[in-house]
Amino acid sequence: MEGMNFTTFALVRHGQTDWNAERRLQGSSDIPLNDVGRGQARDAVAVLSGYEWDTIVSSPLSRAAETADLIAAGLGLRVARRVPELAERSFGPAEGLQDGPELDALRIPGGFRGAESEDEAASRGLAALEALAEEFRGRRVLAVAHGTLLRVSLSRAIGRTLESIDNAVLNLAHHHDVDGWQLEYFNGERVVAAV
């Protein structure tokens, strides 16, 4: 698997926020980590320290930025930069809402009124990852972003629909110039390649 043509990515969703705990849609709202989330970020270091990382990047939203900073500190590294295109899918007027009639009133096929579509989010997220794969070809990139953005981008990359992504667990993917994307770990579990 190694070699110049493979770029390896750890794609990590930020740690928990109060809105996660309350099951509110966050989207592009900048909600900070809570103490549980900070603990999850620190706990993620044990798994991530099994690899050597050439660079660490994150979404600019504070919950991802702080998760990346905590992981980087634990690994003795620094976050190289914030990547705006890795910010969470915008849910527009649905942000801050929990499941219920108010949220249902905003639902349209594929998302919510006034929100970024799943398709738009997947295109944006995957383009950002492919730009990083190009820039860091043959190296290892640790990227901290968001559940929905990572899920829709990875689903598009590998051509199948993935389940929701847990906070601060390892998702390990490899990008190859010719063969495209391959997912090795998802939500901390090794993915068995389809035969």
QUISULFEN-V567998 format. One line per field, one symbol per residue. phi: phi as a letter, one per 20 degrees, with the letter a starting at -180 (. if undefined). burial: + if it has 16 or more other C-alpha atoms within 10 Angstrom, else -. A space follows every 10 residues. Layout:
phi = ???
burial = ???
//
This chain:
phi = .fofedddce ddfgffdffg felefelefe effdffffff ffffggffff cddebccbff fgfeffgfff fggfemccff aedgfeffgf dlfffnedgq gffgfefcgn qcgmdffgff ffffffffff fffffdgndd ddddbcgfgf ffffgffdmb eeffdfflde ddccddgeem dcdecclndf eeffe
burial = ----++++++ +++++++-++ ---++++-+- ++++--++++ +++++--+-- --+-++++++ ++++++++++ ++-++--++- -++-++++++ ++-+++++-- --+--+---- -++-++++-- ++++++-+++ -+++-+++++ ++++++++++ +++++++--- ----++++++ ++++++---- +++++++--- -----
//
